[in-house]
Amino acid sequence: MTVLSPIRAHVNALDSTLAVVEPRTMDDVIADGMADTSLQTWLLGAFAGLAVVLAAVGSQCDGVPRRISGGTRSASGRPWGRPAATC
């Protein structure tokens, strides 16, 4: 970094007790700050995709007939001998 020497000299001229430690460009500072956010965003997207897949699979018929309890069956007017509709 060719600009580092004049910056150190200027800081030293202002206050000789200050030290320029680990100088970095603003791009490096922003990139370090965004690294964790990018990982969190990727994980959020992955779990959201998994939730959509599980919801789609769960909404499909699994071949098991659905039965309605007696109280619900009576309230719906469905006769007792007839099972609820399957998927």
C-alpha positions in Angstrom: 0.0 0.0 0.0 1.8 3.1 -1.2 -0.6 5.4 0.5 0.0 4.0 3.9 3.2 5.9 4.6 1.7 9.3 4.1 -1.3 8.3 6.2 1.0 7.1 9.0 3.0 10.3 8.8 -0.1 12.4 9.0 -1.6 10.5 12.0 1.8 10.8 13.7 1.9 14.5 13.1 -1.6 14.9 14.6 -0.9 12.7 17.7 2.3 10.7 18.1 0.6 8.4 20.7 -1.8 7.0 18.1 -0.8 4.0 16.0 -2.1 2.9 12.6 -2.8 -0.8 13.2 -4.1 -3.2 10.6 -5.0 -0.8 7.8 -7.7 -2.2 5.4 -9.6 -0.9 2.5 -13.3 -0.2 2.9 -14.1 -3.0 0.5 -12.3 -5.5 2.8 -14.2 -4.2 5.8 -17.6 -4.5 4.0 -16.7 -8.0 2.7 -15.8 -9.2 6.2 -19.1 -7.9 7.5 -21.1 -9.5 4.7 -19.6 -12.9 5.0 -21.8 -14.0 8.0 -24.9 -12.4 6.4 -24.4 -14.3 3.1 -24.2 -17.6 5.0 -27.3 -16.9 7.0 -29.2 -15.9 3.8 -28.1 -19.1 2.1 -29.2 -21.2 5.1 -32.5 -19.4 5.2 -33.1 -20.1 1.5 -32.2 -23.8 1.9 -34.5 -24.3 4.8 -37.3 -22.4 3.0 -36.9 -24.7 0.0 -37.0 -27.7 2.2 -40.2 -26.5 3.9 -41.8 -26.0 0.4 -40.8 -29.6 -0.6 -42.1 -31.1 2.7 -45.4 -29.1 2.3 -45.8 -30.4 -1.2 -45.1 -34.0 -0.2 -47.4 -33.7 2.8 -50.3 -32.4 0.8 -50.2 -35.4 -1.6 -52.3 -38.5 -0.9 -50.4 -41.2 0.9 -53.0 -43.9 0.1 -54.3 -44.2 3.7 -58.1 -43.6 3.9 -59.0 -40.6 6.0 -61.5 -41.2 8.7 -63.6 -38.6 10.4 -64.5 -39.0 14.1 -68.1 -39.8 15.1 -68.9 -36.3 16.2 -67.6 -34.7 13.0 -69.3 -37.4 10.9 -72.7 -36.7 12.6 -72.3 -32.9 12.2 -71.4 -33.3 8.5 -74.5 -35.5 7.9 -72.4 -38.4 6.6 -73.8 -41.8 7.4 -71.9 -44.0 9.9 -71.2 -46.9 7.5 -69.5 -44.8 4.9 -65.8 -43.7 5.5 -64.6 -40.3 4.7 -63.2 -39.6 1.2 -59.6 -40.5 0.6 -57.2 -38.1 -1.1 
